Amino acid sequence: MLVVVNRLKFEAARPDLEKGFLSAPSMEQIPGCVRFEFWRNEVEGEYLVVTHWQDRAAFEAWTQSDAFRHAHRNTQSAEGGSSELAVYEVLRS
């Protein structure tokens, strides 16, 4: 299993970002996606997008898909923030 964490940081909380993630279609419909979580830190303006994948191939297939491009079509609305991606292989769960 693979866990991918995208850390998003902004100057302040982003209700528009929260609304977009909360209203998006379920990621569990994507082949190979086991689990999706969207976290808001108590520190205002910091979020984590955590996805669990069957394997690296499933994650890479998602990043090359039309669904991925569609889901990320409005990323320019996240201007003023930063994004840091981390990929972890689950050794035991």
N, CA, C and O atoms as a GROMACS GRO file, in nm:
protein
  372
    1MET      N    1   0.084  -0.118   0.000
    1MET     CA    2   0.000   0.000   0.000
    1MET      C    3   0.089   0.124   0.000
    1MET      O    4   0.200   0.124   0.054
    2LEU      N    5   0.036   0.228  -0.062
    2LEU     CA    6   0.106   0.355  -0.074
    2LEU      C    7   0.017   0.464  -0.013
    2LEU      O    8  -0.104   0.467  -0.038
    3VAL      N    9   0.077   0.554   0.065
    3VAL     CA   10   0.004   0.669   0.119
    3VAL      C   11   0.070   0.794   0.064
    3VAL      O   12   0.192   0.812   0.072
    4VAL      N   13  -0.013   0.881   0.008
    4VAL     CA   14   0.036   1.006  -0.050
    4VAL      C   15  -0.026   1.121   0.030
    4VAL      O   16  -0.147   1.129   0.048
    5VAL      N   17   0.062   1.211   0.076
    5VAL     CA   18   0.019   1.324   0.157
    5VAL      C   19   0.056   1.453   0.083
    5VAL      O   20   0.173   1.477   0.052
    6ASN      N   21  -0.044   1.534   0.057
    6ASN     CA   22  -0.020   1.665  -0.005
    6ASN      C   23  -0.047   1.771   0.102
    6ASN      O   24  -0.162   1.789   0.144
    7ARG      N   25   0.056   1.841   0.144
    7ARG     CA   26   0.046   1.944   0.247
    7ARG      C   27   0.027   2.079   0.179
    7ARG      O   28   0.113   2.125   0.103
    8LEU      N   29  -0.087   2.141   0.206
    8LEU     CA   30  -0.121   2.271   0.147
    8LEU      C   31  -0.113   2.376   0.256
    8LEU      O   32  -0.170   2.360   0.364
    9LYS      N   33  -0.043   2.486   0.227
    9LYS     CA   34  -0.030   2.594   0.326
    9LYS      C   35  -0.068   2.726   0.261
    9LYS      O   36  -0.028   2.758   0.149
   10PHE      N   37  -0.148   2.802   0.336
   10PHE     CA   38  -0.192   2.934   0.293
   10PHE      C   39  -0.176   3.031   0.408
   10PHE      O   40  -0.152   2.990   0.522
   11GLU      N   41  -0.189   3.158   0.380
   11GLU     CA   42  -0.177   3.262   0.483
   11GLU      C   43  -0.292   3.254   0.583
   11GLU      O   44  -0.275   3.294   0.698
   12ALA      N   45  -0.407   3.204   0.540
   12ALA     CA   46  -0.525   3.198   0.626
   12ALA      C   47  -0.611   3.080   0.583
   12ALA      O   48  -0.584   3.016   0.481
   13ALA      N   49  -0.714   3.051   0.661
   13ALA     CA   50  -0.807   2.944   0.626
   13ALA      C   51  -0.868   2.973   0.488
   13ALA      O   52  -0.882   3.089   0.449
   14ARG      N   53  -0.901   2.868   0.416
   14ARG     CA   54  -0.955   2.881   0.281
   14ARG      C   55  -1.091   2.812   0.270
   14ARG      O   56  -1.097   2.696   0.230
   15PRO      N   57  -1.199   2.881   0.306
   15PRO     CA   58  -1.332   2.821   0.296
   15PRO      C   59  -1.364   2.772   0.154
   15PRO      O   60  -1.434   2.672   0.138
   16ASP      N   61  -1.313   2.842   0.052
   16ASP     CA   62  -1.337   2.800  -0.086
   16ASP      C   63  -1.270   2.665  -0.114
   16ASP      O   64  -1.328   2.580  -0.182
   17LEU      N   65  -1.150   2.645  -0.063
   17LEU     CA   66  -1.079   2.519  -0.079
   17LEU      C   67  -1.154   2.407  -0.006
   17LEU      O   68  -1.173   2.298  -0.060
   18GLU      N   69  -1.195   2.436   0.116
   18GLU     CA   70  -1.269   2.338   0.194
   18GLU      C   71  -1.397   2.297   0.122
   18GLU      O   72  -1.428   2.179   0.112
   19LYS      N   73  -1.470   2.394   0.072
   19LYS     CA   74  -1.596   2.366   0.001
   19LYS      C   75  -1.569   2.279  -0.121
   19LYS      O   76  -1.644   2.186  -0.148
   20GLY      N   77  -1.463   2.310  -0.195
   20GLY     CA   78  -1.430   2.232  -0.314
   20GLY      C   79  -1.400   2.086  -0.281
   20GLY      O   80  -1.449   1.995  -0.348
   21PHE      N   81  -1.319   2.063  -0.179
   21PHE     CA   82  -1.286   1.926  -0.140
   21PHE      C   83  -1.406   1.853  -0.084
   21PHE      O   84  -1.426   1.734  -0.113
   22LEU      N   85  -1.487   1.922  -0.005
   22LEU     CA   86  -1.601   1.856   0.060
   22LEU      C   87  -1.713   1.824  -0.038
   22LEU      O   88  -1.793   1.734  -0.013
   23SER      N   89  -1.720   1.896  -0.149
   23SER     CA   90  -1.826   1.871  -0.247
   23SER      C   91  -1.780   1.787  -0.366
   23SER      O   92  -1.860   1.754  -0.453
   24ALA      N   93  -1.652   1.752  -0.369
   24ALA     CA   94  -1.598   1.674  -0.481
   24ALA      C   95  -1.649   1.529  -0.476
   24ALA      O   96  -1.682   1.478  -0.369
   25PRO      N   97  -1.656   1.464  -0.592
   25PRO     CA   98  -1.695   1.323  -0.595
   25PRO      C   99  -1.598   1.239  -0.512
   25PRO      O  100  -1.483   1.278  -0.490
   26SER      N  101  -1.645   1.126  -0.466
   26SER     CA  102  -1.565   1.038  -0.381
   26SER      C  103  -1.444   0.983  -0.456
   26SER      O  104  -1.456   0.929  -0.566
   27MET      N  105  -1.327   0.998  -0.395
   27MET     CA  106  -1.204   0.944  -0.454
   27MET      C  107  -1.204   0.792  -0.453
   27MET      O  108  -1.133   0.730  -0.533
   28GLU      N  109  -1.281   0.731  -0.364
   28GLU     CA  110  -1.284   0.586  -0.356
   28GLU      C  111  -1.340   0.522  -0.484
   28GLU      O  112  -1.330   0.401  -0.503
   29GLN      N  113  -1.398   0.604  -0.571
   29GLN     CA  114  -1.446   0.556  -0.701
   29GLN      C  115  -1.330   0.541  -0.801
   29GLN      O  116  -1.345   0.475  -0.903
   30ILE      N  117  -1.217   0.600  -0.771
   30ILE     CA  118  -1.100   0.592  -0.858
   30ILE      C  119  -1.036   0.454  -0.840
   30ILE      O  120  -1.009   0.414  -0.727
   31PRO      N  121  -1.011   0.382  -0.949
   31PRO     CA  122  -0.949   0.250  -0.936
   31PRO      C  123  -0.818   0.255  -0.858
   31PRO      O  124  -0.729   0.334  -0.890
   32GLY      N  125  -0.808   0.171  -0.756
   32GLY     CA  126  -0.686   0.162  -0.677
   32GLY      C  127  -0.683   0.254  -0.556
   32GLY      O  128  -0.595   0.239  -0.471
   33CYS      N  129  -0.777   0.349  -0.546
   33CYS     CA  130  -0.781   0.437  -0.429
   33CYS      C  131  -0.858   0.366  -0.318
   33CYS      O  132  -0.975   0.331  -0.334
   34VAL      N  133  -0.791   0.345  -0.208
   34VAL     CA  134  -0.849   0.273  -0.094
   34VAL      C  135  -0.919   0.369   0.001
   34VAL      O  136  -1.024   0.337   0.057
   35ARG      N  137  -0.860   0.488   0.019
   35ARG     CA  138  -0.913   0.581   0.118
   35ARG      C  139  -0.870   0.724   0.084
   35ARG      O  140  -0.761   0.746   0.032
   36PHE      N  141  -0.956   0.819   0.115
   36PHE     CA  142  -0.927   0.961   0.095
   36PHE      C  143  -0.963   1.036   0.222
   36PHE      O  144  -1.069   1.014   0.281
   37GLU      N  145  -0.874   1.126   0.265
   37GLU     CA  146  -0.900   1.210   0.381
   37GLU      C  147  -0.855   1.352   0.351
   37GLU      O  148  -0.754   1.374   0.285
   38PHE      N  149  -0.931   1.447   0.401
   38PHE     CA  150  -0.898   1.589   0.388
   38PHE      C  151  -0.896   1.647   0.528
   38PHE      O  152  -0.999   1.649   0.596
   39TRP      N  153  -0.780   1.694   0.573
   39TRP     CA  154  -0.761   1.740   0.710
   39TRP      C  155  -0.735   1.890   0.713
   39TRP      O  156  -0.671   1.945   0.624
   40ARG      N  157  -0.786   1.954   0.818
   40ARG     CA  158  -0.755   2.095   0.844
   40ARG      C  159  -0.682   2.102   0.976
   40ARG      O  160  -0.730   2.052   1.077
   41ASN      N  161  -0.567   2.165   0.975
   41ASN     CA  162  -0.488   2.181   1.097
   41ASN      C  163  -0.551   2.289   1.183
   41ASN      O  164  -0.620   2.378   1.133
   42GLU      N  165  -0.528   2.280   1.314
   42GLU     CA  166  -0.572   2.387   1.402
   42GLU      C  167  -0.498   2.517   1.371
   42GLU      O  168  -0.548   2.625   1.402
   43VAL      N  169  -0.381   2.506   1.311
   43VAL     CA  170  -0.308   2.624   1.264
   43VAL      C  171  -0.379   2.669   1.136
   43VAL      O  172  -0.382   2.596   1.037
   44GLU      N  173  -0.433   2.788   1.139
   44GLU     CA  174  -0.514   2.837   1.028
   44GLU      C  175  -0.435   2.838   0.897
   44GLU      O  176  -0.322   2.886   0.892
   45GLY      N  177  -0.497   2.786   0.792
   45GLY     CA  178  -0.438   2.791   0.660
   45GLY      C  179  -0.357   2.670   0.622
   45GLY      O  180  -0.295   2.670   0.515
   46GLU      N  181  -0.354   2.565   0.704
   46GLU     CA  182  -0.279   2.445   0.670
   46GLU      C  183  -0.373   2.326   0.657
   46GLU      O  184  -0.457   2.300   0.744
   47TYR      N  185  -0.359   2.253   0.546
   47TYR     CA  186  -0.443   2.138   0.517
   47TYR      C  187  -0.357   2.020   0.472
   47TYR      O  188  -0.248   2.039   0.418
   48LEU      N  189  -0.407   1.900   0.494
   48LEU     CA  190  -0.345   1.780   0.439
   48LEU      C  191  -0.449   1.706   0.357
   48LEU      O  192  -0.563   1.688   0.399
   49VAL      N  193  -0.408   1.663   0.239
   49VAL     CA  194  -0.488   1.575   0.157
   49VAL      C  195  -0.417   1.440   0.161
   49VAL      O  196  -0.304   1.427   0.112
   50VAL      N  197  -0.482   1.340   0.220
   50VAL     CA  198  -0.419   1.210   0.244
   50VAL      C  199  -0.494   1.105   0.163
   50VAL      O  200  -0.614   1.084   0.182
   51THR      N  201  -0.422   1.038   0.073
   51THR     CA  202  -0.483   0.931  -0.006
   51THR      C  203  -0.406   0.801   0.017
   51THR      O  204  -0.284   0.801   0.028
   52HIS      N  205  -0.480   0.693   0.022
   52HIS     CA  206  -0.425   0.560   0.039
   52HIS      C  207  -0.451   0.483  -0.091
   52HIS      O  208  -0.564   0.480  -0.140
   53TRP      N  209  -0.348   0.422  -0.145
   53TRP     CA  210  -0.356   0.354  -0.275
   53TRP      C  211  -0.315   0.208  -0.261
   53TRP      O  212  -0.233   0.173  -0.176
   54GLN      N  213  -0.373   0.124  -0.345
   54GLN     CA  214  -0.336  -0.017  -0.344
   54GLN      C  215  -0.187  -0.034  -0.368
   54GLN      O  216  -0.122  -0.117  -0.305
   55ASP      N  217  -0.134   0.045  -0.462
   55ASP     CA  218   0.008   0.038  -0.496
   55ASP      C  219   0.048   0.162  -0.574
   55ASP      O  220  -0.037   0.245  -0.609
   56ARG      N  221   0.175   0.174  -0.602
   56ARG     CA  222   0.227   0.290  -0.675
   56ARG      C  223   0.168   0.299  -0.816
   56ARG      O  224   0.140   0.409  -0.865
   57ALA      N  225   0.148   0.185  -0.880
   57ALA     CA  226   0.092   0.185  -1.015
   57ALA      C  227  -0.047   0.249  -1.018
   57ALA      O  228  -0.079   0.323  -1.111
   58ALA      N  229  -0.129   0.222  -0.916
   58ALA     CA  230  -0.264   0.280  -0.909
   58ALA      C  231  -0.254   0.432  -0.892
   58ALA      O  232  -0.328   0.507  -0.957
   59PHE      N  233  -0.164   0.478  -0.805
   59PHE     CA  234  -0.146   0.622  -0.785
   59PHE      C  235  -0.098   0.688  -0.914
   59PHE      O  236  -0.151   0.792  -0.953
   60GLU      N  237   0.000   0.630  -0.979
   60GLU     CA  238   0.053   0.689  -1.102
   60GLU      C  239  -0.052   0.690  -1.213
   60GLU      O  240  -0.058   0.784  -1.292
   61ALA      N  241  -0.135   0.586  -1.220
   61ALA     CA  242  -0.243   0.583  -1.319
   61ALA      C  243  -0.340   0.699  -1.294
   61ALA      O  244  -0.387   0.763  -1.388
   62TRP      N  245  -0.370   0.726  -1.166
   62TRP     CA  246  -0.457   0.838  -1.132
   62TRP      C  247  -0.397   0.970  -1.177
   62TRP      O  248  -0.468   1.054  -1.233
   63THR      N  249  -0.266   0.990  -1.154
   63THR     CA  250  -0.204   1.118  -1.190
   63THR      C  251  -0.198   1.140  -1.341
   63THR      O  252  -0.179   1.253  -1.386
   64GLN      N  253  -0.213   1.033  -1.420
   64GLN     CA  254  -0.209   1.044  -1.565
   64GLN      C  255  -0.349   1.044  -1.627
   64GLN      O  256  -0.363   1.050  -1.749
   65SER      N  257  -0.453   1.039  -1.543
   65SER     CA  258  -0.589   1.022  -1.593
   65SER      C  259  -0.659   1.155  -1.623
   65SER      O  260  -0.620   1.260  -1.573
   66ASP      N  261  -0.764   1.146  -1.705
   66ASP     CA  262  -0.849   1.262  -1.731
   66ASP      C  263  -0.917   1.308  -1.602
   66ASP      O  264  -0.936   1.428  -1.582
   67ALA      N  265  -0.953   1.214  -1.516
   67ALA     CA  266  -1.018   1.248  -1.390
   67ALA      C  267  -0.925   1.335  -1.304
   67ALA      O  268  -0.971   1.429  -1.238
   68PHE      N  269  -0.796   1.305  -1.303
   68PHE     CA  270  -0.698   1.384  -1.228
   68PHE      C  271  -0.691   1.526  -1.284
   68PHE      O  272  -0.695   1.624  -1.210
   69ARG      N  273  -0.680   1.535  -1.417
   69ARG     CA  274  -0.673   1.667  -1.480
   69ARG      C  275  -0.800   1.748  -1.450
   69ARG      O  276  -0.793   1.869  -1.426
   70HIS      N  277  -0.914   1.682  -1.453
   70HIS     CA  278  -1.040   1.749  -1.424
   70HIS      C  279  -1.044   1.797  -1.278
   70HIS      O  280  -1.087   1.909  -1.251
   71ALA      N  281  -1.001   1.712  -1.186
   71ALA     CA  282  -1.002   1.746  -1.044
   71ALA      C  283  -0.909   1.863  -1.011
   71ALA      O  284  -0.932   1.935  -0.914
   72HIS      N  285  -0.805   1.881  -1.091
   72HIS     CA  286  -0.706   1.985  -1.063
   72HIS      C  287  -0.714   2.102  -1.160
   72HIS      O  288  -0.621   2.181  -1.171
   73ARG      N  289  -0.825   2.114  -1.230
   73ARG     CA  290  -0.840   2.218  -1.333
   73ARG      C  291  -0.843   2.359  -1.275
   73ARG      O  292  -0.807   2.454  -1.345
   74ASN      N  293  -0.884   2.375  -1.151
   74ASN     CA  294  -0.895   2.508  -1.092
   74ASN      C  295  -0.788   2.536  -0.988
   74ASN      O  296  -0.810   2.611  -0.894
   75THR      N  297  -0.672   2.476  -1.004
   75THR     CA  298  -0.568   2.494  -0.902
   75THR      C  299  -0.514   2.636  -0.898
   75THR      O  300  -0.451   2.675  -0.800
   76GLN      N  301  -0.538   2.715  -1.003
   76GLN     CA  302  -0.492   2.853  -0.997
   76GLN      C  303  -0.568   2.932  -0.891
   76GLN      O  304  -0.523   3.038  -0.850
   77SER      N  305  -0.684   2.880  -0.845
   77SER     CA  306  -0.757   2.949  -0.738
   77SER      C  307  -0.686   2.933  -0.605
   77SER      O  308  -0.721   2.998  -0.507
   78ALA      N  309  -0.586   2.846  -0.601
   78ALA     CA  310  -0.508   2.824  -0.479
   78ALA      C  311  -0.383   2.910  -0.476
   78ALA      O  312  -0.289   2.882  -0.401
   79GLU      N  313  -0.380   3.014  -0.556
   79GLU     CA  314  -0.264   3.104  -0.558
   79GLU      C  315  -0.235   3.158  -0.419
   79GLU      O  316  -0.325   3.174  -0.337
   80GLY      N  317  -0.110   3.184  -0.395
   80GLY     CA  318  -0.071   3.238  -0.267
   80GLY      C  319  -0.042   3.130  -0.164
   80GLY      O  320  -0.015   3.160  -0.048
   81GLY      N  321  -0.048   3.007  -0.207
   81GLY     CA  322  -0.022   2.896  -0.116
   81GLY      C  323   0.092   2.811  -0.166
   81GLY      O  324   0.148   2.835  -0.274
   82SER      N  325   0.126   2.712  -0.086
   82SER     CA  326   0.229   2.619  -0.128
   82SER      C  327   0.178   2.477  -0.113
   82SER      O  328   0.084   2.450  -0.038
   83SER      N  329   0.240   2.388  -0.187
   83SER     CA  330   0.201   2.248  -0.186
   83SER      C  331   0.327   2.164  -0.175
   83SER      O  332   0.425   2.186  -0.247
   84GLU      N  333   0.324   2.066  -0.085
   84GLU     CA  334   0.438   1.977  -0.066
   84GLU      C  335   0.386   1.833  -0.066
   84GLU      O  336   0.304   1.796   0.018
   85LEU      N  337   0.434   1.753  -0.159
   85LEU     CA  338   0.388   1.615  -0.175
   85LEU      C  339   0.487   1.518  -0.112
   85LEU      O  340   0.608   1.530  -0.132
   86ALA      N  341   0.436   1.423  -0.034
   86ALA     CA  342   0.519   1.319   0.027
   86ALA      C  343   0.453   1.184  -0.001
   86ALA      O  344   0.331   1.170   0.011
   87VAL      N  345   0.533   1.086  -0.038
   87VAL     CA  346   0.484   0.952  -0.071
   87VAL      C  347   0.547   0.852   0.025
   87VAL      O  348   0.669   0.851   0.044
   88TYR      N  349   0.462   0.769   0.085
   88TYR     CA  350   0.509   0.671   0.184
   88TYR      C  351   0.462   0.531   0.144
   88TYR      O  352   0.347   0.512   0.104
   89GLU      N  353   0.550   0.436   0.156
   89GLU     CA  354   0.513   0.296   0.140
   89GLU      C  355   0.475   0.242   0.277
   89GLU      O  356   0.551   0.257   0.373
   90VAL      N  357   0.358   0.181   0.288
   90VAL     CA  358   0.314   0.125   0.415
   90VAL      C  359   0.383  -0.009   0.434
   90VAL      O  360   0.366  -0.100   0.352
   91LEU      N  361   0.460  -0.022   0.538
   91LEU     CA  362   0.532  -0.146   0.567
   91LEU      C  363   0.450  -0.240   0.655
   91LEU      O  364   0.465  -0.362   0.649
   92ARG      N  365   0.364  -0.181   0.737
   92ARG     CA  366   0.277  -0.261   0.823
   92ARG      C  367   0.157  -0.178   0.863
   92ARG      O  368   0.169  -0.059   0.891
   93SER      N  369   0.042  -0.241   0.865
   93SER     CA  370  -0.079  -0.170   0.913
   93SER      C  371  -0.161  -0.261   1.000
   93SER      O  372  -0.266  -0.221   1.050
   0.00000   0.00000   0.00000
